[in-house]
Amino acid sequence: SSSSTSASSPFVPLATRAHSRSGALQNRTEALIVSHCVHGLVLAGLEPLRVGVLSPYRSQLEVLGRMLQCYRPQLAVQTIDKAQGSDKDCIILSLVRSNTDEQVGRLLNDWHRLNVAFTRAKCKLLVVGSRSTLQKADFLGRFLALVEQDGWVYKLPPGAHTVHKHRFDEGGGSSCEGQGHRPHPSASASGS
C-alpha cells in the first residue's frame, strides 16, 4: 500500500524490533527517530517547553531521557499516565511494541490510556510505531485505518534512523551535542 508524505503526517510506521531487558521493553531505533523529531522541532523554532514525549513504557522513557537530556527539564518525557491533564503544542508518542508475533500487550490495548495520549496535543501529534504490529490491536488498528485513509502516514525508508550521527550511539553523552542546540544549564551530568 502506498502512503502519503504530507507535512501533517501524524504516524510514522517503522520496521524495527522492541527488545526486552529484564522484562522492560525498549525500542532503540524508535527512540532515535523520536530524538530526530524533537531535534527537528527545536531547530525549527519550537521551544522544548512546548513539546512532550510520551510512551506507555518507563524503560523506553529512560532511553529517550538520556538521548534528550540537553532539552530537560523543559522537555517533558513521561508516561502517558503522568501526562494526564498536561497539554503541549506538540506530542510525540513512542509506542515501542514491534514483534513478529504482532503482540501489542496490555498497555496498548487500553483505549482509555491511548485516548489520554492522543488528546494531550494542542496542535500536532506524531505517533511513532510499528505498523505491522500495531494494526493487530483493535483501537490502534482503527486509528491506523483512519490515518491511512486520510493520507497521514509517513513511511520512513530503511535505515532512516541512521541518517544523523548521534553522540549517544558512541557510548557517551546526549545526542543533542552537535545538533545546533545548547544544553540548558540545569541539564547537567547529574541527570534529570
N, C-alpha and C positions, 0 to 999 in steps of 0.2 A: 504494500500500500504506500502511496506517496503521502508526503506531509508538507505542510506549508512552512516557510521560513520567515513569516512575518515578524516584525519587531515586537508585536504584542504577544508572542507565543508564551503561554504560561507553563507548558510541560516539556521537559527535556528528557526523552527516553534514553536510557543507557544500556549498553551491553557489558555489564560488569557482574561481579560476584561479591556478595556480602560474606565476610569472614567472621567467625565466632572465636573470640579469645576468652577462654574461661567462661563460656556461656554468654558473653557480651557481644552483641552484633555491631560490626563496623564495616563500612564500605569506603575504603580509602580513595578509590577512583572517584566515587561520587563526592567525597569531601573535597577533592581537588577541583572538581567542576564548581561546586558551591563557592569555594575560595576564589576561583576566577570570576564568578559572577559578582561577588562582593567587591573585589578589586576594581572591576569594570565600573560598577555603580559609583564607587567613591571617586575614581578618576574622572568620571563624567560629571561630578559635582554634587552627588548626593551625600549628605553628611552621614557618617556611621550611626549617629543617634536616630536617624530616620529609617534604619534598616534592621530587620530582625531575622535571625537564622534559627529555624526550628527543626526539631526531629523528635520522634517518639522515643528514641533510644539514647540514654545517657552516654553510653560508650562512644557513639558517633559524635556527640557533642564534645566529648573530651578531645577527640582528634581535631574537630573543627575549631575548638577553643585554642589549641596550640597553633594551628595554621593561621588563625586570625587574631592572635594576641595583640598585635600592634594597634588594632582598632578598638580594643577593650579599654575601659569599661563602657564606652559609648555604644558599641555594637552589642545588641542583645543576642546571646547564643544560649538558647534554653529549650527545655522540653515543651511540648505542646501544652501540657497541663499547667506549667508555670506561666505560660504566655496568656492564659485566660484573663481577659479584662485589659490587656495592654495591646493597643493597636499601633502599627507602624505604617509608614507610607509604602514600604516595600517589604514583603516577607519572602524569604527563600526557604522552602520546605524540603528537607532531605529525608526521603522515605526509606533508604538503606536496603531494604529487602531485595535480593536478586539471587535466584537459585534455579537450578534445572527442575526441581520438584514443583516449582511455581507456588510455593507456600508463602503466604503473607503474614501469618502469625496473628495472634490475638489483638495486638495494638492497632494494626492496620485494618482490622475488620470491625473496629469500633467507630461507627459513623458519627457518634457524638463527638469523639475526640478529633476526628478529621474535620468535622464542621467547625470546631474551635480554631483549628489551624487555618482553614480556608478563609475564615471571616476575620482574621487579625490584620489582613492587608487593606489599607485605605485606598491605594492606587494600583499597586502591581503585586501579583502573586506569581512566583516562579516555583514550580514543583519539579523536583529532580528525582527521577526514579527509573527502575527497570520496567519497561512496558510489558515485556513477555511475562514477568512475574505478577505485576500489579493488576493486569487486566483480568486475572482469575478471581480477584476479590469482588464481591457483589457491588459495594458502594464505589470502590475505585474503578471497577470495570465500567460502570455507568458514567463516571466522571471522564474516563478516557474516551469513551464513545462520544461524549458531548464535545470535548476539546478537539478531537479529530474531525468531527462533523463541521465544526466552526473553523477548521484550519489553523488551530492554535498550537499545534505540536511542532517542535523544532527537533529534528533528528540529528544528533551530532555524528560526525564522521568517525570512523575507527581512529583511536589514538588522540582524540581531541583533548583529553586531559594532559597530554604531554606537550602541547603547543608552547606553553610558557614554562621555563625552568623555575622550580620552587626551591628556595633555600631549605625548606622543611625536608625535602627529599634527600638532601645531603647530610641529614642527621643533626642539623643544628638550627636553632633559632626559628624565627617566624618566616612564613612565606611572603610577608609584607615587604621585607627588605628588597630594595632594588625595584620596587613596583611603583615608585613615584609617590610614596606616602611616608610621612614621618611618623614614627610611633608616638603615641600620646605619652606624655611624661609619666602618667600613672600606670602605664603598661610596662612595668619593669620586669626583670627576670624573676621576681618573687612569684609571678603567676597570679592571674586574676580569675 
